[in-house]
Amino acid sequence: MNVIEFRVGPVAPSVYPRMDILVDGINLIELARVVELPLASSPSIAGAYAGLLERDLICWPSTHFLGAPRLQWFSEGETVLLGCECGDWGCWPLTAQVEVTEQTVAWSGFRNGHRPNWDLRALGPFVFDRQQYETALRRTAASPKLY
């Protein structure tokens, strides 16, 4: 099983807190960068993501990361996990299928909204213990409000 951590905090230059997602202690942005680098026409666009903004209402008790996404790019039930560095999640989204069972939460089928030809199968799948996942997600409810 993989281990997840959701971290919410201020990230300059935005005044809004962002959510960083760590899988097995590694930022999801870095995991994506490794997979995307050979596919990118320029190294600067590989992993050019940022955490979603707290103002997008993705923190607990939101079910965004529990199979009922608030933010979707393809309208096929996929969950936006990361947005663009500019702060607009729809500008450069990284999405995945999120499957929730009684015991696990799985992320698979990663896609970049503007690069449908990129094959991101090497990113994941990630399978988390549901109890550990929900505990990590619940911690986002206590994040400081800066606005």
LUMMAR-276124 format. One record per atom (N, C-alpha, C): x, y, z; atom name; residue number from 1. Coordinates in steps of 0.2 Angstrom, whole numbers, plus 5000, padded with zeros to 4 digits. Layout:
<bavos>
+------+------+------+------+-------+
:    x :    y :    z : vofi : nukol :
+------+------+------+------+-------+
:    X :    Y :    Z :   CA :   NUM :
...
+------+------+------+------+-------+
</bavos>
This chain:
<bavos>
+------+------+------+------+-------+
:    x :    y :    z : vofi : nukol :
+------+------+------+------+-------+
: 5004 : 4994 : 5000 :    N :     1 :
: 5000 : 5000 : 5000 :   CA :     1 :
: 5004 : 5006 : 5000 :    C :     1 :
: 5002 : 5011 : 4996 :    N :     2 :
: 5005 : 5018 : 4997 :   CA :     2 :
: 5003 : 5022 : 5003 :    C :     2 :
: 5006 : 5027 : 5004 :    N :     3 :
: 5005 : 5031 : 5010 :   CA :     3 :
: 5004 : 5038 : 5007 :    C :     3 :
: 4998 : 5042 : 5009 :    N :     4 :
: 4997 : 5048 : 5007 :   CA :     4 :
: 4997 : 5053 : 5012 :    C :     4 :
: 4999 : 5059 : 5010 :    N :     5 :
: 4999 : 5065 : 5015 :   CA :     5 :
: 4996 : 5071 : 5011 :    C :     5 :
: 4992 : 5075 : 5014 :    N :     6 :
: 4989 : 5081 : 5011 :   CA :     6 :
: 4992 : 5086 : 5016 :    C :     6 :
: 4995 : 5091 : 5013 :    N :     7 :
: 4998 : 5097 : 5017 :   CA :     7 :
: 4995 : 5103 : 5014 :    C :     7 :
: 4992 : 5107 : 5018 :    N :     8 :
: 4989 : 5114 : 5016 :   CA :     8 :
: 4993 : 5119 : 5019 :    C :     8 :
: 4995 : 5124 : 5016 :    N :     9 :
: 4999 : 5130 : 5018 :   CA :     9 :
: 5000 : 5135 : 5013 :    C :     9 :
: 5002 : 5141 : 5016 :    N :    10 :
: 5003 : 5146 : 5011 :   CA :    10 :
: 5009 : 5145 : 5006 :    C :    10 :
: 5008 : 5147 : 5000 :    N :    11 :
: 5014 : 5146 : 4995 :   CA :    11 :
: 5014 : 5153 : 4991 :    C :    11 :
: 5019 : 5157 : 4992 :    N :    12 :
: 5020 : 5163 : 4988 :   CA :    12 :
: 5020 : 5162 : 4981 :    C :    12 :
: 5018 : 5166 : 4977 :    N :    13 :
: 5015 : 5172 : 4978 :   CA :    13 :
: 5008 : 5173 : 4980 :    C :    13 :
: 5004 : 5167 : 4980 :    N :    14 :
: 4997 : 5167 : 4981 :   CA :    14 :
: 4996 : 5168 : 4989 :    C :    14 :
: 4990 : 5172 : 4990 :    N :    15 :
: 4988 : 5173 : 4997 :   CA :    15 :
: 4984 : 5167 : 4999 :    C :    15 :
: 4982 : 5163 : 4995 :    N :    16 :
: 4978 : 5157 : 4997 :   CA :    16 :
: 4982 : 5151 : 4998 :    C :    16 :
: 4981 : 5147 : 5003 :    N :    17 :
: 4984 : 5141 : 5004 :   CA :    17 :
: 4983 : 5136 : 4999 :    C :    17 :
: 4988 : 5132 : 4997 :    N :    18 :
: 4988 : 5127 : 4992 :   CA :    18 :
: 4989 : 5120 : 4996 :    C :    18 :
: 4986 : 5115 : 4992 :    N :    19 :
: 4987 : 5108 : 4995 :   CA :    19 :
: 4992 : 5105 : 4991 :    C :    19 :
: 4998 : 5103 : 4995 :    N :    20 :
: 5003 : 5098 : 4992 :   CA :    20 :
: 5000 : 5091 : 4994 :    C :    20 :
: 5002 : 5087 : 4989 :    N :    21 :
: 5000 : 5080 : 4990 :   CA :    21 :
: 5007 : 5076 : 4989 :    C :    21 :
: 5008 : 5072 : 4995 :    N :    22 :
: 5014 : 5068 : 4995 :   CA :    22 :
: 5012 : 5060 : 4995 :    C :    22 :
: 5015 : 5057 : 4990 :    N :    23 :
: 5014 : 5049 : 4990 :   CA :    23 :
: 5020 : 5046 : 4992 :    C :    23 :
: 5020 : 5042 : 4997 :    N :    24 :
: 5026 : 5039 : 5000 :   CA :    24 :
: 5032 : 5044 : 5001 :    C :    24 :
: 5030 : 5050 : 5004 :    N :    25 :
: 5034 : 5055 : 5005 :   CA :    25 :
: 5037 : 5059 : 5000 :    C :    25 :
: 5035 : 5058 : 4994 :    N :    26 :
: 5037 : 5062 : 4988 :   CA :    26 :
: 5031 : 5066 : 4985 :    C :    26 :
: 5032 : 5072 : 4984 :    N :    27 :
: 5027 : 5077 : 4981 :   CA :    27 :
: 5025 : 5074 : 4974 :    C :    27 :
: 5018 : 5074 : 4973 :    N :    28 :
: 5015 : 5071 : 4967 :   CA :    28 :
: 5018 : 5075 : 4961 :    C :    28 :
: 5019 : 5082 : 4962 :    N :    29 :
: 5022 : 5086 : 4957 :   CA :    29 :
: 5029 : 5083 : 4954 :    C :    29 :
: 5033 : 5081 : 4959 :    N :    30 :
: 5039 : 5078 : 4957 :   CA :    30 :
: 5038 : 5071 : 4954 :    C :    30 :
: 5034 : 5067 : 4956 :    N :    31 :
: 5032 : 5060 : 4953 :   CA :    31 :
: 5030 : 5061 : 4946 :    C :    31 :
: 5026 : 5066 : 4945 :    N :    32 :
: 5023 : 5068 : 4938 :   CA :    32 :
: 5029 : 5070 : 4933 :    C :    32 :
: 5033 : 5075 : 4936 :    N :    33 :
: 5039 : 5077 : 4932 :   CA :    33 :
: 5043 : 5072 : 4929 :    C :    33 :
: 5045 : 5067 : 4933 :    N :    34 :
: 5049 : 5061 : 4931 :   CA :    34 :
: 5046 : 5058 : 4925 :    C :    34 :
: 5039 : 5056 : 4925 :    N :    35 :
: 5036 : 5053 : 4920 :   CA :    35 :
: 5035 : 5057 : 4914 :    C :    35 :
: 5034 : 5064 : 4915 :    N :    36 :
: 5032 : 5068 : 4909 :   CA :    36 :
: 5038 : 5071 : 4906 :    C :    36 :
: 5044 : 5071 : 4909 :    N :    37 :
: 5050 : 5074 : 4906 :   CA :    37 :
: 5052 : 5071 : 4899 :    C :    37 :
: 5052 : 5064 : 4898 :    N :    38 :
: 5053 : 5061 : 4891 :   CA :    38 :
: 5048 : 5063 : 4886 :    C :    38 :
: 5042 : 5065 : 4888 :    N :    39 :
: 5036 : 5066 : 4884 :   CA :    39 :
: 5036 : 5074 : 4882 :    C :    39 :
: 5039 : 5078 : 4886 :    N :    40 :
: 5038 : 5085 : 4885 :   CA :    40 :
: 5042 : 5088 : 4879 :    C :    40 :
: 5039 : 5093 : 4876 :    N :    41 :
: 5043 : 5096 : 4870 :   CA :    41 :
: 5048 : 5101 : 4873 :    C :    41 :
: 5047 : 5103 : 4879 :    N :    42 :
: 5052 : 5107 : 4883 :   CA :    42 :
: 5052 : 5105 : 4890 :    C :    42 :
: 5058 : 5104 : 4893 :    N :    43 :
: 5058 : 5102 : 4900 :   CA :    43 :
: 5054 : 5106 : 4905 :    C :    43 :
: 5053 : 5113 : 4903 :    N :    44 :
: 5050 : 5117 : 4908 :   CA :    44 :
: 5042 : 5115 : 4909 :    C :    44 :
: 5039 : 5112 : 4904 :    N :    45 :
: 5032 : 5110 : 4905 :   CA :    45 :
: 5031 : 5103 : 4909 :    C :    45 :
: 5036 : 5099 : 4909 :    N :    46 :
: 5036 : 5093 : 4913 :   CA :    46 :
: 5035 : 5094 : 4920 :    C :    46 :
: 5029 : 5092 : 4923 :    N :    47 :
: 5028 : 5093 : 4930 :   CA :    47 :
: 5026 : 5100 : 4932 :    C :    47 :
: 5024 : 5104 : 4927 :    N :    48 :
: 5023 : 5111 : 4928 :   CA :    48 :
: 5016 : 5112 : 4932 :    C :    48 :
: 5015 : 5109 : 4938 :    N :    49 :
: 5009 : 5109 : 4942 :   CA :    49 :
: 5010 : 5113 : 4948 :    C :    49 :
: 5005 : 5114 : 4951 :    N :    50 :
: 5005 : 5117 : 4958 :   CA :    50 :
: 4999 : 5114 : 4962 :    C :    50 :
: 4999 : 5114 : 4968 :    N :    51 :
: 4994 : 5111 : 4972 :   CA :    51 :
: 4988 : 5115 : 4971 :    C :    51 :
: 4982 : 5112 : 4972 :    N :    52 :
: 4975 : 5115 : 4971 :   CA :    52 :
: 4975 : 5120 : 4977 :    C :    52 :
: 4971 : 5126 : 4976 :    N :    53 :
: 4970 : 5131 : 4981 :   CA :    53 :
: 4965 : 5129 : 4986 :    C :    53 :
: 4966 : 5130 : 4992 :    N :    54 :
: 4961 : 5129 : 4997 :   CA :    54 :
: 4954 : 5132 : 4995 :    C :    54 :
: 4954 : 5138 : 4992 :    N :    55 :
: 4948 : 5141 : 4991 :   CA :    55 :
: 4944 : 5137 : 4986 :    C :    55 :
: 4947 : 5132 : 4982 :    N :    56 :
: 4943 : 5128 : 4978 :   CA :    56 :
: 4939 : 5123 : 4981 :    C :    56 :
: 4939 : 5123 : 4988 :    N :    57 :
: 4934 : 5119 : 4992 :   CA :    57 :
: 4936 : 5112 : 4992 :    C :    57 :
: 4942 : 5110 : 4992 :    N :    58 :
: 4945 : 5103 : 4991 :   CA :    58 :
: 4947 : 5100 : 4998 :    C :    58 :
: 4947 : 5104 : 5003 :    N :    59 :
: 4949 : 5102 : 5010 :   CA :    59 :
: 4943 : 5098 : 5013 :    C :    59 :
: 4944 : 5094 : 5018 :    N :    60 :
: 4939 : 5091 : 5022 :   CA :    60 :
: 4934 : 5096 : 5025 :    C :    60 :
: 4928 : 5095 : 5025 :    N :    61 :
: 4924 : 5089 : 5023 :   CA :    61 :
: 4922 : 5088 : 5016 :    C :    61 :
: 4925 : 5091 : 5011 :    N :    62 :
: 4924 : 5090 : 5004 :   CA :    62 :
: 4926 : 5083 : 5002 :    C :    62 :
: 4922 : 5080 : 4998 :    N :    63 :
: 4923 : 5073 : 4996 :   CA :    63 :
: 4926 : 5073 : 4989 :    C :    63 :
: 4930 : 5079 : 4987 :    N :    64 :
: 4933 : 5079 : 4981 :   CA :    64 :
: 4938 : 5074 : 4980 :    C :    64 :
: 4942 : 5072 : 4985 :    N :    65 :
: 4947 : 5067 : 4984 :   CA :    65 :
: 4944 : 5060 : 4986 :    C :    65 :
: 4937 : 5059 : 4987 :    N :    66 :
: 4934 : 5053 : 4989 :   CA :    66 :
: 4929 : 5051 : 4984 :    C :    66 :
: 4931 : 5052 : 4977 :    N :    67 :
: 4926 : 5049 : 4972 :   CA :    67 :
: 4921 : 5054 : 4970 :    C :    67 :
: 4920 : 5059 : 4973 :    N :    68 :
: 4915 : 5064 : 4971 :   CA :    68 :
: 4918 : 5071 : 4970 :    C :    68 :
: 4921 : 5071 : 4964 :    N :    69 :
: 4926 : 5077 : 4963 :   CA :    69 :
: 4922 : 5084 : 4962 :    C :    69 :
: 4924 : 5089 : 4965 :    N :    70 :
: 4921 : 5096 : 4964 :   CA :    70 :
: 4924 : 5099 : 4957 :    C :    70 :
: 4931 : 5097 : 4956 :    N :    71 :
: 4934 : 5099 : 4950 :   CA :    71 :
: 4935 : 5094 : 4945 :    C :    71 :
: 4933 : 5094 : 4939 :    N :    72 :
: 4934 : 5089 : 4934 :   CA :    72 :
: 4936 : 5093 : 4927 :    C :    72 :
: 4940 : 5089 : 4923 :    N :    73 :
: 4942 : 5092 : 4917 :   CA :    73 :
: 4939 : 5088 : 4911 :    C :    73 :
: 4939 : 5082 : 4911 :    N :    74 :
: 4936 : 5078 : 4906 :   CA :    74 :
: 4928 : 5076 : 4907 :    C :    74 :
: 4925 : 5078 : 4912 :    N :    75 :
: 4918 : 5077 : 4913 :   CA :    75 :
: 4917 : 5069 : 4913 :    C :    75 :
: 4922 : 5065 : 4914 :    N :    76 :
: 4921 : 5058 : 4914 :   CA :    76 :
: 4922 : 5055 : 4921 :    C :    76 :
: 4921 : 5059 : 4926 :    N :    77 :
: 4922 : 5057 : 4933 :   CA :    77 :
: 4929 : 5057 : 4936 :    C :    77 :
: 4933 : 5060 : 4932 :    N :    78 :
: 4940 : 5060 : 4934 :   CA :    78 :
: 4941 : 5066 : 4939 :    C :    78 :
: 4946 : 5065 : 4944 :    N :    79 :
: 4947 : 5070 : 4949 :   CA :    79 :
: 4953 : 5075 : 4947 :    C :    79 :
: 4953 : 5081 : 4947 :    N :    80 :
: 4958 : 5085 : 4946 :   CA :    80 :
: 4962 : 5085 : 4953 :    C :    80 :
: 4969 : 5083 : 4952 :    N :    81 :
: 4973 : 5082 : 4958 :   CA :    81 :
: 4978 : 5088 : 4959 :    C :    81 :
: 4980 : 5091 : 4953 :    N :    82 :
: 4985 : 5096 : 4953 :   CA :    82 :
: 4982 : 5101 : 4948 :    C :    82 :
: 4984 : 5108 : 4949 :    N :    83 :
: 4982 : 5113 : 4944 :   CA :    83 :
: 4988 : 5116 : 4942 :    C :    83 :
: 4988 : 5121 : 4938 :    N :    84 :
: 4993 : 5125 : 4935 :   CA :    84 :
: 4997 : 5129 : 4940 :    C :    84 :
: 5003 : 5131 : 4939 :    N :    85 :
: 5007 : 5135 : 4943 :   CA :    85 :
: 5004 : 5142 : 4944 :    C :    85 :
: 5000 : 5144 : 4939 :    N :    86 :
: 4997 : 5151 : 4939 :   CA :    86 :
: 4992 : 5151 : 4944 :    C :    86 :
: 4989 : 5146 : 4947 :    N :    87 :
: 4984 : 5146 : 4952 :   CA :    87 :
: 4977 : 5144 : 4949 :    C :    87 :
: 4976 : 5144 : 4942 :    N :    88 :
: 4970 : 5142 : 4939 :   CA :    88 :
: 4970 : 5134 : 4938 :    C :    88 :
: 4966 : 5130 : 4941 :    N :    89 :
: 4967 : 5123 : 4941 :   CA :    89 :
: 4965 : 5121 : 4934 :    C :    89 :
: 4961 : 5124 : 4930 :    N :    90 :
: 4959 : 5122 : 4923 :   CA :    90 :
: 4964 : 5124 : 4918 :    C :    90 :
: 4969 : 5128 : 4920 :    N :    91 :
: 4974 : 5130 : 4915 :   CA :    91 :
: 4979 : 5124 : 4913 :    C :    91 :
: 4981 : 5120 : 4918 :    N :    92 :
: 4986 : 5114 : 4916 :   CA :    92 :
: 4984 : 5109 : 4921 :    C :    92 :
: 4979 : 5105 : 4921 :    N :    93 :
: 4977 : 5100 : 4926 :   CA :    93 :
: 4980 : 5093 : 4925 :    C :    93 :
: 4981 : 5090 : 4931 :    N :    94 :
: 4983 : 5083 : 4931 :   CA :    94 :
: 4977 : 5080 : 4934 :    C :    94 :
: 4974 : 5075 : 4931 :    N :    95 :
: 4968 : 5071 : 4933 :   CA :    95 :
: 4970 : 5064 : 4934 :    C :    95 :
: 4965 : 5061 : 4938 :    N :    96 :
: 4966 : 5053 : 4939 :   CA :    96 :
: 4959 : 5051 : 4940 :    C :    96 :
: 4958 : 5044 : 4939 :    N :    97 :
: 4952 : 5041 : 4941 :   CA :    97 :
: 4953 : 5039 : 4949 :    C :    97 :
: 4948 : 5041 : 4953 :    N :    98 :
: 4949 : 5039 : 4960 :   CA :    98 :
: 4943 : 5034 : 4962 :    C :    98 :
: 4945 : 5028 : 4964 :    N :    99 :
: 4941 : 5023 : 4965 :   CA :    99 :
: 4941 : 5022 : 4973 :    C :    99 :
: 4935 : 5022 : 4976 :    N :   100 :
: 4935 : 5021 : 4983 :   CA :   100 :
: 4931 : 5015 : 4985 :    C :   100 :
: 4934 : 5011 : 4989 :    N :   101 :
: 4931 : 5005 : 4991 :   CA :   101 :
: 4930 : 5005 : 4999 :    C :   101 :
: 4928 : 5000 : 5002 :    N :   102 :
: 4927 : 5000 : 5010 :   CA :   102 :
: 4934 : 5000 : 5013 :    C :   102 :
: 4939 : 4997 : 5009 :    N :   103 :
: 4946 : 4996 : 5012 :   CA :   103 :
: 4951 : 5001 : 5009 :    C :   103 :
: 4950 : 5003 : 5003 :    N :   104 :
: 4956 : 5006 : 4999 :   CA :   104 :
: 4953 : 5012 : 4995 :    C :   104 :
: 4958 : 5017 : 4993 :    N :   105 :
: 4957 : 5022 : 4989 :   CA :   105 :
: 4962 : 5021 : 4983 :    C :   105 :
: 4960 : 5021 : 4977 :    N :   106 :
: 4965 : 5020 : 4972 :   CA :   106 :
: 4965 : 5026 : 4967 :    C :   106 :
: 4971 : 5028 : 4965 :    N :   107 :
: 4972 : 5033 : 4959 :   CA :   107 :
: 4975 : 5029 : 4953 :    C :   107 :
: 4972 : 5030 : 4948 :    N :   108 :
: 4975 : 5027 : 4941 :   CA :   108 :
: 4972 : 5031 : 4936 :    C :   108 :
: 4975 : 5030 : 4930 :    N :   109 :
: 4973 : 5033 : 4924 :   CA :   109 :
: 4974 : 5040 : 4923 :    C :   109 :
: 4980 : 5042 : 4925 :    N :   110 :
: 4982 : 5049 : 4926 :   CA :   110 :
: 4982 : 5052 : 4919 :    C :   110 :
: 4980 : 5059 : 4918 :    N :   111 :
: 4980 : 5062 : 4912 :   CA :   111 :
: 4982 : 5070 : 4913 :    C :   111 :
: 4985 : 5073 : 4908 :    N :   112 :
: 4986 : 5080 : 4908 :   CA :   112 :
: 4980 : 5083 : 4903 :    C :   112 :
: 4977 : 5088 : 4906 :    N :   113 :
: 4971 : 5090 : 4902 :   CA :   113 :
: 4973 : 5093 : 4895 :    C :   113 :
: 4979 : 5096 : 4894 :    N :   114 :
: 4981 : 5099 : 4888 :   CA :   114 :
: 4986 : 5094 : 4884 :    C :   114 :
: 4987 : 5089 : 4886 :    N :   115 :
: 4992 : 5084 : 4883 :   CA :   115 :
: 4989 : 5077 : 4882 :    C :   115 :
: 4983 : 5076 : 4878 :    N :   116 :
: 4980 : 5070 : 4878 :   CA :   116 :
: 4984 : 5064 : 4875 :    C :   116 :
: 4990 : 5066 : 4871 :    N :   117 :
: 4994 : 5061 : 4868 :   CA :   117 :
: 5000 : 5059 : 4873 :    C :   117 :
: 5000 : 5062 : 4879 :    N :   118 :
: 5005 : 5060 : 4884 :   CA :   118 :
: 5003 : 5053 : 4887 :    C :   118 :
: 5007 : 5048 : 4887 :    N :   119 :
: 5006 : 5042 : 4890 :   CA :   119 :
: 5008 : 5042 : 4897 :    C :   119 :
: 5004 : 5043 : 4902 :    N :   120 :
: 5006 : 5044 : 4909 :   CA :   120 :
: 5005 : 5037 : 4913 :    C :   120 :
: 5005 : 5031 : 4910 :    N :   121 :
: 5003 : 5025 : 4913 :   CA :   121 :
: 5009 : 5024 : 4918 :    C :   121 :
: 5015 : 5026 : 4918 :    N :   122 :
: 5020 : 5025 : 4922 :   CA :   122 :
: 5019 : 5029 : 4929 :    C :   122 :
: 5014 : 5033 : 4929 :    N :   123 :
: 5013 : 5037 : 4935 :   CA :   123 :
: 5007 : 5033 : 4939 :    C :   123 :
: 5009 : 5030 : 4944 :    N :   124 :
: 5004 : 5026 : 4948 :   CA :   124 :
: 5003 : 5019 : 4944 :    C :   124 :
: 4998 : 5015 : 4946 :    N :   125 :
: 4993 : 5017 : 4950 :   CA :   125 :
: 4995 : 5017 : 4958 :    C :   125 :
: 4992 : 5021 : 4962 :    N :   126 :
: 4993 : 5021 : 4969 :   CA :   126 :
: 4987 : 5019 : 4972 :    C :   126 :
: 4988 : 5014 : 4977 :    N :   127 :
: 4983 : 5011 : 4981 :   CA :   127 :
: 4984 : 5013 : 4989 :    C :   127 :
: 4979 : 5016 : 4992 :    N :   128 :
: 4980 : 5019 : 4999 :   CA :   128 :
: 4975 : 5015 : 5003 :    C :   128 :
: 4977 : 5014 : 5009 :    N :   129 :
: 4973 : 5011 : 5014 :   CA :   129 :
: 4968 : 5017 : 5016 :    C :   129 :
: 4961 : 5015 : 5015 :    N :   130 :
: 4956 : 5020 : 5016 :   CA :   130 :
: 4956 : 5024 : 5023 :    C :   130 :
: 4957 : 5020 : 5028 :    N :   131 :
: 4958 : 5023 : 5035 :   CA :   131 :
: 4963 : 5028 : 5035 :    C :   131 :
: 4969 : 5026 : 5033 :    N :   132 :
: 4975 : 5031 : 5033 :   CA :   132 :
: 4974 : 5037 : 5028 :    C :   132 :
: 4971 : 5036 : 5022 :    N :   133 :
: 4969 : 5041 : 5017 :   CA :   133 :
: 4964 : 5046 : 5020 :    C :   133 :
: 4959 : 5044 : 5023 :    N :   134 :
: 4954 : 5048 : 5026 :   CA :   134 :
: 4957 : 5052 : 5032 :    C :   134 :
: 4961 : 5049 : 5036 :    N :   135 :
: 4964 : 5052 : 5042 :   CA :   135 :
: 4968 : 5058 : 5039 :    C :   135 :
: 4972 : 5057 : 5034 :    N :   136 :
: 4976 : 5062 : 5031 :   CA :   136 :
: 4972 : 5068 : 5028 :    C :   136 :
: 4966 : 5066 : 5025 :    N :   137 :
: 4962 : 5071 : 5022 :   CA :   137 :
: 4959 : 5075 : 5028 :    C :   137 :
: 4957 : 5072 : 5033 :    N :   138 :
: 4953 : 5075 : 5038 :   CA :   138 :
: 4958 : 5081 : 5041 :    C :   138 :
: 4964 : 5080 : 5041 :    N :   139 :
: 4969 : 5085 : 5044 :   CA :   139 :
: 4969 : 5091 : 5040 :    C :   139 :
: 4966 : 5091 : 5034 :    N :   140 :
: 4966 : 5097 : 5030 :   CA :   140 :
: 4960 : 5102 : 5033 :    C :   140 :
: 4956 : 5099 : 5037 :    N :   141 :
: 4951 : 5104 : 5040 :   CA :   141 :
: 4953 : 5109 : 5045 :    C :   141 :
: 4959 : 5107 : 5048 :    N :   142 :
: 4962 : 5111 : 5053 :   CA :   142 :
: 4967 : 5116 : 5050 :    C :   142 :
: 4967 : 5117 : 5043 :    N :   143 :
: 4972 : 5121 : 5041 :   CA :   143 :
: 4970 : 5129 : 5042 :    C :   143 :
: 4976 : 5133 : 5043 :    N :   144 :
: 4974 : 5140 : 5045 :   CA :   144 :
: 4971 : 5144 : 5039 :    C :   144 :
: 4966 : 5148 : 5040 :    N :   145 :
: 4963 : 5152 : 5035 :   CA :   145 :
: 4967 : 5159 : 5035 :    C :   145 :
: 4969 : 5160 : 5029 :    N :   146 :
: 4973 : 5166 : 5028 :   CA :   146 :
: 4970 : 5172 : 5025 :    C :   146 :
: 4963 : 5171 : 5023 :    N :   147 :
: 4959 : 5176 : 5019 :   CA :   147 :
: 4953 : 5177 : 5023 :    C :   147 :
+------+------+------+------+-------+
</bavos>
